[in-house]
Amino acid sequence: MTGKFTKNKKQTKPPERSNRAAQILFSIFAIILILSMVLSLVSNF
Protein backbone atom coordinates (compact mmCIF):
# COMPACT_ATOMS: atom_id res chain seq x y z
CA MET A 1 0.00 0.00 0.00
CA THR A 2 2.73 2.50 0.88
CA GLY A 3 4.56 1.76 -2.37
CA LYS A 4 1.49 2.64 -4.39
CA PHE A 5 1.00 5.78 -2.34
CA THR A 6 4.54 7.01 -3.01
CA LYS A 7 4.09 6.28 -6.73
CA ASN A 8 0.94 8.39 -6.72
CA LYS A 9 2.85 11.21 -5.03
CA LYS A 10 5.61 11.05 -7.65
CA GLN A 11 3.06 11.15 -10.46
CA THR A 12 1.43 14.30 -9.11
CA LYS A 13 4.64 16.38 -9.40
CA PRO A 14 5.09 16.52 -13.22
CA PRO A 15 1.52 17.75 -13.93
CA GLU A 16 2.15 20.64 -11.53
CA ARG A 17 5.20 21.64 -13.58
CA SER A 18 3.29 21.30 -16.86
CA ASN A 19 0.41 23.25 -15.30
CA ARG A 20 2.80 26.03 -14.35
CA ALA A 21 4.27 26.05 -17.85
CA ALA A 22 0.76 26.24 -19.28
CA GLN A 23 -0.03 29.17 -17.00
CA ILE A 24 3.12 30.98 -18.10
CA LEU A 25 2.34 30.41 -21.77
CA PHE A 26 -1.25 31.54 -21.27
CA SER A 27 -0.14 34.70 -19.45
CA ILE A 28 2.31 35.54 -22.26
CA PHE A 29 -0.45 34.98 -24.82
CA ALA A 30 -2.84 37.20 -22.83
CA ILE A 31 -0.25 39.98 -22.57
CA ILE A 32 0.43 39.85 -26.31
CA LEU A 33 -3.31 39.92 -27.01
CA ILE A 34 -3.86 42.92 -24.72
CA LEU A 35 -0.90 44.77 -26.24
CA SER A 36 -2.21 44.17 -29.75
CA MET A 37 -5.62 45.54 -28.72
CA VAL A 38 -4.02 48.64 -27.21
CA LEU A 39 -1.86 49.19 -30.27
CA SER A 40 -4.85 48.87 -32.59
CA LEU A 41 -6.76 51.41 -30.50
CA VAL A 42 -3.82 53.84 -30.53
CA SER A 43 -3.34 53.45 -34.29
CA ASN A 44 -7.01 54.29 -34.91
CA PHE A 45 -6.59 57.70 -33.26
N, C-alpha and C positions, 0 to 999 in steps of 0.2 A: 504493500500500500504506500509506504513512504517513497519508494522508488518512482512510482507513478506520479506522486504528488510533486516530486522535484522535477520530473520531466515536464509536467504541466507548467511549473514556474519558469523553466528555461524557455518554453515555447511562448510565453507571454511577453518576453523581453523584445524579440525582433519586431513584432507588430507595433510596439510603442515607438521604436526608432522609425519605422516606415510611416507611422502616423505623424510623427514630428516632421519628417521630410515632406509629407503631403501637405501639412499645415504651412510649412515654409514656402513651398511652391505655390500654394493657393494665395498666400499673402502677397507674394511677388506678382502674381497674375492680377490680383485685385489692385495693387498699387499702379501697375502699368495701365490697367483699364481706367482708373480714376484720373491718372495723368493725361491719358488720351482724351478723355471727356473735357478736362479743363483746357487743354490745348485747343480743342475744337471750338470751345466757347470763346476763348480769347481770339482765335483767328476770325471768328464771325464778326467781332467788333472791329 
